[in-house]
Structures are given as structure tokens and as C-alpha cells.
Amino acid sequence: MLSQLFENDRIYVLGDPELDIIGDREKLAQWRHKMKGPAFYRLGRKIIYRGSDLNAWVAVNRVDPSQNA
């Protein structure tokens, strides 16, 4: 199970390869513009993501096909 895909106590910044799991820089930018995707912080021009927020977003987007049976 991917309950801890990201390190909860880590801060991720654009360019970190781990973020490619959920989307490339362009996709993340589109989501931020549309206010979709994982929670983020805008610190001046810098964008950061908390690992715990990324894990929460991953959990909410989990699809379990067996639940439709």
C-alpha cells in the first residue's frame, strides 16, 4: 500500500524528482492555477509542498475498483 509515498516531515520543492510521481512541473502549475491538486505554499515566487499534504492528496485520490462491485 502507498500510504507513505512521500516523507511526511519533508518539504518538497519544484524540481524534486519525487514530485514527478504525481505530475511534471507543467501539470503541477496547471493544477495550482485551477486550484486543484495537492495543497501547496507560495512563499514569494517559491512553491513548496509538505510531504504530509502530498500523502493526504494521494490517499483522497485512491481508486478501489472492488468498491464498485
The first five atom37 places (N, CA, C, CB, O) and aatype in JSON, in Angstrom:
{
  "aatype": [12, 10, 15, 5, 10, 13, 6, 2, 3, 1, 9, 18, 19, 10, 7, 3, 14, 6, 10, 3, 9, 9, 7, 3, 1, 6, 11, 10, 0, 5, 17, 1, 8, 11, 12, 11, 7, 14, 0, 13, 18, 1, 10, 7, 1, 11, 9, 9, 18, 1, 7, 15, 3, 10, 2, 0, 17, 19, 0, 19, 2, 1, 19, 3, 14, 15, 5, 2, 0],
  "atom_mask": [
    [1, 1, 1, 1, 1],
    [1, 1, 1, 1, 1],
    [1, 1, 1, 1, 1],
    [1, 1, 1, 1, 1],
    [1, 1, 1, 1, 1],
    [1, 1, 1, 1, 1],
    [1, 1, 1, 1, 1],
    [1, 1, 1, 1, 1],
    [1, 1, 1, 1, 1],
    [1, 1, 1, 1, 1],
    [1, 1, 1, 1, 1],
    [1, 1, 1, 1, 1],
    [1, 1, 1, 1, 1],
    [1, 1, 1, 1, 1],
    [1, 1, 1, 0, 1],
    [1, 1, 1, 1, 1],
    [1, 1, 1, 1, 1],
    [1, 1, 1, 1, 1],
    [1, 1, 1, 1, 1],
    [1, 1, 1, 1, 1],
    [1, 1, 1, 1, 1],
    [1, 1, 1, 1, 1],
    [1, 1, 1, 0, 1],
    [1, 1, 1, 1, 1],
    [1, 1, 1, 1, 1],
    [1, 1, 1, 1, 1],
    [1, 1, 1, 1, 1],
    [1, 1, 1, 1, 1],
    [1, 1, 1, 1, 1],
    [1, 1, 1, 1, 1],
    [1, 1, 1, 1, 1],
    [1, 1, 1, 1, 1],
    [1, 1, 1, 1, 1],
    [1, 1, 1, 1, 1],
    [1, 1, 1, 1, 1],
    [1, 1, 1, 1, 1],
    [1, 1, 1, 0, 1],
    [1, 1, 1, 1, 1],
    [1, 1, 1, 1, 1],
    [1, 1, 1, 1, 1],
    [1, 1, 1, 1, 1],
    [1, 1, 1, 1, 1],
    [1, 1, 1, 1, 1],
    [1, 1, 1, 0, 1],
    [1, 1, 1, 1, 1],
    [1, 1, 1, 1, 1],
    [1, 1, 1, 1, 1],
    [1, 1, 1, 1, 1],
    [1, 1, 1, 1, 1],
    [1, 1, 1, 1, 1],
    [1, 1, 1, 0, 1],
    [1, 1, 1, 1, 1],
    [1, 1, 1, 1, 1],
    [1, 1, 1, 1, 1],
    [1, 1, 1, 1, 1],
    [1, 1, 1, 1, 1],
    [1, 1, 1, 1, 1],
    [1, 1, 1, 1, 1],
    [1, 1, 1, 1, 1],
    [1, 1, 1, 1, 1],
    [1, 1, 1, 1, 1],
    [1, 1, 1, 1, 1],
    [1, 1, 1, 1, 1],
    [1, 1, 1, 1, 1],
    [1, 1, 1, 1, 1],
    [1, 1, 1, 1, 1],
    [1, 1, 1, 1, 1],
    [1, 1, 1, 1, 1],
    [1, 1, 1, 1, 1]
  ],
  "atom_positions": [
    [[0.85, -1.19, 0.0], [0.0, 0.0, 0.0], [0.89, 1.25, 0.0], [-0.96, 0.0, 1.23], [1.98, 1.23, 0.57]],
    [[0.43, 2.28, -0.62], [1.23, 3.51, -0.77], [0.84, 4.57, 0.25], [1.08, 4.06, -2.17], [0.74, 5.74, -0.09]],
    [[0.61, 4.18, 1.48], [0.17, 5.15, 2.48], [1.23, 6.21, 2.75], [-0.2, 4.45, 3.77], [0.9, 7.32, 3.16]],
    [[2.49, 5.88, 2.52], [3.58, 6.83, 2.76], [4.41, 6.98, 1.5], [4.47, 6.36, 3.95], [5.61, 6.72, 1.51]],
    [[3.8, 7.4, 0.43], [4.51, 7.6, -0.83], [5.57, 8.68, -0.69], [3.52, 7.96, -1.96], [6.64, 8.6, -1.28]],
    [[5.25, 9.7, 0.11], [6.18, 10.81, 0.36], [6.55, 10.82, 1.84], [5.55, 12.17, -0.06], [5.8, 10.31, 2.68]],
    [[7.7, 11.38, 2.16], [8.11, 11.51, 3.55], [7.3, 12.63, 4.2], [9.65, 11.8, 3.66], [7.37, 13.78, 3.78]],
    [[6.52, 12.29, 5.23], [5.61, 13.26, 5.86], [6.31, 14.52, 6.36], [4.89, 12.6, 7.01], [5.76, 15.61, 6.25]],
    [[7.49, 14.38, 6.9], [8.15, 15.53, 7.52], [9.12, 16.24, 6.59], [8.88, 15.1, 8.76], [9.96, 17.02, 7.03]],
    [[9.02, 15.96, 5.3], [9.91, 16.58, 4.32], [9.18, 17.68, 3.55], [10.47, 15.52, 3.35], [7.97, 17.61, 3.33]],
    [[9.94, 18.68, 3.15], [9.42, 19.73, 2.28], [9.93, 19.45, 0.87], [9.88, 21.17, 2.78], [11.12, 19.23, 0.67]],
    [[9.02, 19.45, -0.09], [9.36, 19.21, -1.49], [9.24, 20.53, -2.26], [8.44, 18.12, -2.11], [8.3, 21.29, -2.06]],
    [[10.2, 20.78, -3.13], [10.17, 21.99, -3.95], [10.12, 21.57, -5.41], [11.42, 22.89, -3.68], [10.49, 20.45, -5.77]],
    [[9.64, 22.48, -6.25], [9.6, 22.2, -7.68], [10.99, 21.81, -8.15], [9.07, 23.41, -8.48], [11.99, 22.45, -7.79]],
    [[11.05, 20.78, -8.95], [12.33, 20.27, -9.41], [12.75, 19.0, -8.69], [0.0, 0.0, 0.0], [13.59, 18.26, -9.19]],
    [[12.16, 18.75, -7.51], [12.46, 17.49, -6.82], [11.9, 16.35, -7.66], [11.86, 17.48, -5.36], [10.72, 16.36, -8.01]],
    [[12.71, 15.36, -7.99], [12.25, 14.27, -8.86], [11.08, 13.48, -8.28], [13.38, 13.33, -9.15], [10.31, 12.89, -9.04]],
    [[10.93, 13.45, -6.96], [9.82, 12.71, -6.35], [8.46, 13.26, -6.78], [9.94, 12.76, -4.83], [7.48, 12.52, -6.85]],
    [[8.4, 14.56, -7.06], [7.13, 15.16, -7.48], [6.67, 14.65, -8.84], [7.24, 16.67, -7.51], [5.48, 14.73, -9.16]],
    [[7.6, 14.13, -9.65], [7.23, 13.6, -10.96], [6.26, 12.44, -10.86], [8.48, 13.16, -11.71], [5.59, 12.1, -11.83]],
    [[6.18, 11.82, -9.68], [5.24, 10.71, -9.48], [3.81, 11.19, -9.71], [5.38, 10.11, -8.05], [2.99, 10.45, -10.27]],
    [[3.5, 12.41, -9.3], [2.13, 12.9, -9.43], [1.94, 13.82, -10.63], [1.72, 13.63, -8.18], [0.81, 14.02, -11.08]],
    [[3.01, 14.38, -11.16], [2.89, 15.24, -12.33], [4.17, 16.03, -12.57], [0.0, 0.0, 0.0], [4.92, 16.31, -11.64]],
    [[4.4, 16.38, -13.82], [5.57, 17.18, -14.13], [5.33, 18.64, -13.73], [5.92, 17.08, -15.64], [4.23, 18.99, -13.29]],
    [[6.34, 19.46, -13.89], [6.24, 20.88, -13.48], [5.05, 21.58, -14.12], [7.52, 21.63, -13.85], [4.34, 22.35, -13.47]],
    [[4.83, 21.3, -15.4], [3.73, 21.95, -16.12], [2.37, 21.53, -15.57], [3.81, 21.63, -17.62], [1.48, 22.36, -15.39]],
    [[2.22, 20.23, -15.31], [0.95, 19.73, -14.76], [0.69, 20.33, -13.38], [0.97, 18.19, -14.67], [-0.43, 20.76, -13.09]],
    [[1.72, 20.38, -12.52], [1.56, 20.97, -11.2], [1.19, 22.45, -11.31], [2.85, 20.79, -10.38], [0.38, 22.94, -10.52]],
    [[1.78, 23.16, -12.26], [1.46, 24.57, -12.47], [0.01, 24.74, -12.9], [2.4, 25.2, -13.52], [-0.68, 25.65, -12.44]],
    [[-0.46, 23.86, -13.79], [-1.86, 23.92, -14.23], [-2.8, 23.69, -13.05], [-2.13, 22.86, -15.33], [-3.79, 24.41, -12.89]],
    [[-2.49, 22.7, -12.23], [-3.33, 22.41, -11.07], [-3.36, 23.6, -10.11], [-2.83, 21.15, -10.34], [-4.42, 23.96, -9.59]],
    [[-2.2, 24.2, -9.86], [-2.18, 25.35, -8.95], [-3.02, 26.48, -9.52], [-0.72, 25.84, -8.72], [-3.78, 27.12, -8.78]],
    [[-2.91, 26.73, -10.81], [-3.69, 27.8, -11.44], [-5.19, 27.53, -11.32], [-3.3, 27.95, -12.92], [-5.98, 28.45, -11.11]],
    [[-5.58, 26.26, -11.45], [-7.0, 25.86, -11.37], [-7.44, 25.55, -9.94], [-7.25, 24.64, -12.27], [-8.58, 25.15, -9.71]],
    [[-6.51, 25.73, -8.96], [-6.78, 25.41, -7.56], [-7.2, 23.95, -7.39], [-7.87, 26.33, -7.0], [-8.14, 23.64, -6.67]],
    [[-6.47, 23.08, -8.07], [-6.65, 21.63, -7.97], [-5.34, 21.04, -7.48], [-7.08, 20.99, -9.34], [-4.37, 21.76, -7.25]],
    [[-5.32, 19.73, -7.32], [-4.09, 19.06, -6.93], [-3.82, 19.18, -5.45], [0.0, 0.0, 0.0], [-4.68, 19.61, -4.68]],
    [[-2.61, 18.8, -5.05], [-2.27, 18.81, -3.63], [-2.11, 20.23, -3.09], [-0.99, 18.03, -3.39], [-1.82, 21.17, -3.84]],
    [[-2.3, 20.37, -1.78], [-2.11, 21.67, -1.11], [-0.65, 22.09, -1.27], [-2.49, 21.59, 0.41], [0.25, 21.26, -1.31]],
    [[-0.44, 23.4, -1.36], [0.9, 23.92, -1.54], [1.03, 25.25, -0.82], [1.24, 24.08, -3.03], [0.04, 25.86, -0.43]],
    [[2.26, 25.68, -0.66], [2.55, 27.01, -0.09], [3.23, 27.83, -1.16], [3.45, 26.91, 1.18], [4.09, 27.33, -1.88]],
    [[2.84, 29.09, -1.26], [3.51, 30.03, -2.14], [4.26, 31.0, -1.23], [2.48, 30.79, -3.1], [3.65, 31.8, -0.52]],
    [[5.57, 30.92, -1.27], [6.42, 31.79, -0.46], [7.17, 32.71, -1.42], [7.42, 30.96, 0.44], [8.23, 32.36, -1.95]],
    [[6.6, 33.88, -1.64], [7.15, 34.74, -2.69], [6.92, 34.07, -4.02], [0.0, 0.0, 0.0], [5.77, 33.81, -4.4]],
    [[7.99, 33.8, -4.73], [7.87, 33.11, -6.02], [8.15, 31.62, -5.89], [8.83, 33.72, -7.03], [8.06, 30.89, -6.88]],
    [[8.47, 31.17, -4.7], [8.8, 29.76, -4.48], [7.55, 28.97, -4.1], [9.88, 29.61, -3.38], [6.73, 29.44, -3.31]],
    [[7.42, 27.79, -4.67], [6.31, 26.89, -4.37], [6.88, 25.7, -3.6], [5.57, 26.42, -5.68], [7.86, 25.1, -4.01]],
    [[6.25, 25.38, -2.48], [6.68, 24.2, -1.72], [5.47, 23.34, -1.38], [7.43, 24.62, -0.43], [4.34, 23.82, -1.26]],
    [[5.75, 22.07, -1.23], [4.74, 21.08, -0.86], [5.24, 20.35, 0.37], [4.45, 20.08, -2.03], [6.4, 19.97, 0.44]],
    [[4.35, 20.15, 1.36], [4.69, 19.33, 2.52], [4.4, 17.87, 2.17], [3.9, 19.77, 3.8], [3.4, 17.56, 1.53]],
    [[5.29, 17.0, 2.6], [5.08, 15.58, 2.34], [3.76, 15.07, 2.89], [0.0, 0.0, 0.0], [3.09, 14.26, 2.25]],
    [[3.38, 15.55, 4.06], [2.1, 15.1, 4.66], [0.91, 15.53, 3.8], [1.95, 15.67, 6.08], [-0.06, 14.79, 3.68]],
    [[0.98, 16.73, 3.2], [-0.1, 17.17, 2.3], [-0.14, 16.32, 1.03], [0.08, 18.66, 1.93], [-1.21, 15.99, 0.53]],
    [[1.03, 15.98, 0.51], [1.08, 15.13, -0.68], [0.5, 13.75, -0.39], [2.51, 14.99, -1.19], [-0.25, 13.21, -1.2]],
    [[0.85, 13.17, 0.76], [0.3, 11.87, 1.13], [-1.21, 11.92, 1.32], [0.97, 11.35, 2.4], [-1.91, 10.99, 0.94]],
    [[-1.7, 13.0, 1.91], [-3.15, 13.16, 2.09], [-3.85, 13.24, 0.73], [-3.47, 14.43, 2.92], [-4.9, 12.63, 0.54]],
    [[-3.26, 13.97, -0.21], [-3.85, 14.12, -1.54], [-3.85, 12.78, -2.27], [-3.08, 15.17, -2.37], [-4.83, 12.42, -2.93]],
    [[-2.75, 12.03, -2.15], [-2.67, 10.71, -2.77], [-3.77, 9.8, -2.21], [-1.26, 10.07, -2.54], [-4.44, 9.1, -2.96]],
    [[-3.95, 9.82, -0.89], [-4.96, 8.96, -0.26], [-6.37, 9.3, -0.73], [-4.88, 9.08, 1.27], [-7.17, 8.39, -0.98]],
    [[-6.68, 10.58, -0.86], [-8.01, 11.0, -1.3], [-8.27, 10.58, -2.75], [-8.16, 12.53, -1.16], [-9.42, 10.34, -3.13]],
    [[-7.21, 10.5, -3.55], [-7.36, 10.15, -4.96], [-7.22, 8.66, -5.24], [-6.36, 10.91, -5.77], [-7.13, 8.25, -6.4]],
    [[-7.2, 7.87, -4.2], [-7.11, 6.42, -4.36], [-8.42, 5.9, -4.96], [-6.81, 5.72, -3.0], [-9.51, 6.28, -4.53]],
    [[-8.29, 5.04, -5.94], [-9.44, 4.4, -6.59], [-9.38, 2.91, -6.3], [-9.46, 4.68, -8.13], [-8.38, 2.26, -6.57]],
    [[-10.45, 2.37, -5.75], [-10.53, 0.95, -5.45], [-11.64, 0.34, -6.28], [-10.76, 0.71, -3.92], [-12.81, 0.44, -5.91]],
    [[-11.31, -0.3, -7.41], [-12.34, -0.87, -8.28], [-13.24, -1.88, -7.58], [-11.7, -1.53, -9.45], [-14.39, -2.05, -7.99]],
    [[-12.74, -2.54, -6.55], [-13.58, -3.54, -5.87], [-14.74, -2.9, -5.14], [-12.74, -4.36, -4.88], [-15.71, -3.59, -4.82]],
    [[-14.67, -1.61, -4.86], [-15.77, -0.91, -4.17], [-16.98, -0.72, -5.08], [-15.3, 0.45, -3.65], [-18.07, -0.41, -4.59]],
    [[-16.81, -0.9, -6.39], [-17.92, -0.74, -7.33], [-18.63, -2.04, -7.6], [-17.41, -0.17, -8.63], [-19.6, -2.07, -8.36]],
    [[-18.17, -3.12, -6.99], [-18.77, -4.45, -7.24], [-20.06, -4.63, -6.49], [-17.81, -5.56, -6.85], [-20.69, -5.68, -6.6]]
  ]
}
